[in-house]
């Protein structure tokens, strides 16, 4: 079964705790927290203090996505704030493996993300170092973009390589995902789905999540 990870960027920041409780009650397992530094991506979002504040009132699995330069500087801060998994970008540091090992040494799960233009094959040599790979299906840093079609092929290639070589990893996808295209991603091998507006801005978050799960039933992920 797929894991739903609503993106906080689409929440109402004036009532953030209330919005997070809404998606938790609606059945979402993860909460996707995009940290942006204005350097690796053009926008700035929030830091460890906001995550720490949310952690006090939520039992959700905190899926923290660091879109920042040299993420190793802040890994311990985000672990202390309550991250359950930390994703770094392959493109954001000179030695991703050392950062991934640092994350795991602190007792949380580690993941690596790649931008749409980065070849998926860069992940193959480091699959033993990660619990999850994040395939960005839009350019990171902005909400409301349309899914880039060729990223679906990257998901399929990664899943095939992982299965052939005995790596049991999660594959997360993020950007431009809704009921209309979710089945394409699950059938390609994605099993962790980041969605923003389609959940946080839905009139009925439970119904929105149920519709997404129905697409996975029709187009199952062969993990």
N, C-alpha and C positions, 0 to 999 in steps of 0.2 A: 504494500500500500504506500502511496505517496505521502510525503510529509509536507505540510503547508507552512510556509514561513512568511507571514505578512510583513511588508516593509514599513517601518516606522516613518519613513520620509513622507508617506501619504496620510499620516495621522494628523489630527488637529492638535498642534503643539500647545494651544491654550488649555487643552483638557487631555493632556497626553496620558496620564494614568488611567483616566476613564476609558479612553479609546483602546488602550492596551488590554484592559479588563474585558472590554467588549469582544475583542477577537479571541481572547483566551476562552471566554465562556462559549464562543461560537464553535470551538473545537480545533483551533489552530494549535499545533504542537510547538512550533518554533516561533521566535520573534526575531526578525531580521533588522539589525541595527547598523546602518551605514555611517561610518565615521569618515569624514572628508576634511582634508587639510587646506584646500585652496591652492595646493601646489601640484600634487599628483593628479588631481582633478580640479576643475576651475571653481567649484563651489565649496563652501564651508558648512558643516552640519553641526555636530555636537561632539562632546568628549566623554571621558570616563565618568565624570560626575553625574551626568544625566543617566547613564546606564546604571550607576550605583543607586540612584534615587528610584528608578523603576524596579530594580532587583528587590527592594524591600517589600514590594507589594505584589510580586508576580512569581509564580512557580514555573513559568514557561522556560523552555530551553533557549538560552540567549545565544543567537547566531550572529556574532559580531564580525562585520566586514570592514577591514581597515584599508581604506583607499587613501593611504598616506605614504609619504617618502620615508624611507628608513624606519619601518615599523618596529624593529627590535627595541627601539628606545622606549616604547610605551607598552610593550606586551605585558609586563608585570602590573602596570596600572589597570589594564582592562581585566586581567584575571582577578585582581583584588576587587574590582567593581562588580564582578559577578558573571563574567563571560563563561559560557559552557564550551564554546567553540570559537576559535579566532581564525579568520581567513586573512591571509596577506596576498598581495599581488605579486606574481612572478616578476613583473616589470618594475616593481618598486624598490628592489634592493639587489645588491651585488651577489649575495649568497643566500638565496631563499632556503636552502636546506638547513643552514645553521639556525635561521630564525624559526623554522618549523620544529626543529629539535628543542629549541629553547621553550617554545609554547608547550610542547608535550611534557617537558621536564617539570612544568608547573602544574601538571595534573589536569589539563584541559585538552580537548580535541583540537587538531590542527588541520587547516585546509589552505589550498592555494587557488587563486583566481587568475584567469587570463582574459585580456581584452579581445574584442572581436577580430582584430588584425593579427593577433599572436597565434602562431601555428600550434595546434593541439599537441603535436609530437614533443614539444618541450616538456610536457608533463610526464611522458613515459618513463624517463629515468628516475623520477622521484616519487613514484606511486607508493613505494614502501614507506615513505616518510609522512604520508597524509591519511587522514580519515575521510576527507571529502575533497572533490575538485569542483570549483565554481566556474562554469562557462558563462561569461557575460554575453547576453543576447542583444544588448545595446551598448553604446559607448558609456562607460561609467561616469557618474557625476550629475546626471540629469534624470528627472522622472518624466513620464509621459511620452517616451519615444516608442516607435514601432519596432517590433522584433526584426532583427537582421536575418534573412532566410538562411544564409550559408552557415550560421552558427548551429543549426540543427544537425548538419553533417558532422560538425566537430563533436557534438554529443554522441552521435552514433559511432564515430571512430574511436572515441575514448572508451565507451562502454565495451566495444568489441575487443579492443586491446586489453582492457582490464580482465575481461572474462577469459580470454585466451591465455593470459599469463598468471591467472590465479589471484588477482587483486580484488578483494571485496571492499570496494569504496562506494560512498555515496557520490552522486553527481547532481549538483545543484545548478539551476538555471535562473537567471535574473534579468528582467527587462522586457517590457512589452508583452507580458503573458496574461492571457485571459482564457475564457472558456472556448473561444473560437480557435485557438492554436495550441492549447495545452496538450491535446492528444498527439500532436506531431512530436512534441518533446518527450512525453512519456514513452511513446512507442520507439523513440530513438534511444532511450535508456536513462532519461533523467528521472530521479525519484525524490528530489527535494525542490519544491517550487516556491520561488519568491514572487509575491504579488502585492501590489500596493493599493492603488485606487480601487481595483476591482473588489477588494475586501473592505478596506477602511472606509471607503466612500459609498459602499453598498447600503441600501435601505435595510437589508437583512443580511448581516454577515454570515449567519449560520447557513442560510440558503445559498449564498455565493460560494461558500466552502463546499457545501454538498454538491453543487453543480460541477465544481472542479473535480471532486472525487468521482463523480459519475463519468467524466471524460476519461479518467484513468481506468475505470472499469471497462470502458469500451475500447480503450487503447492502452493496454497494460504495459507496465515497465518490466522488461525481462532482466532483472538485476542478477 
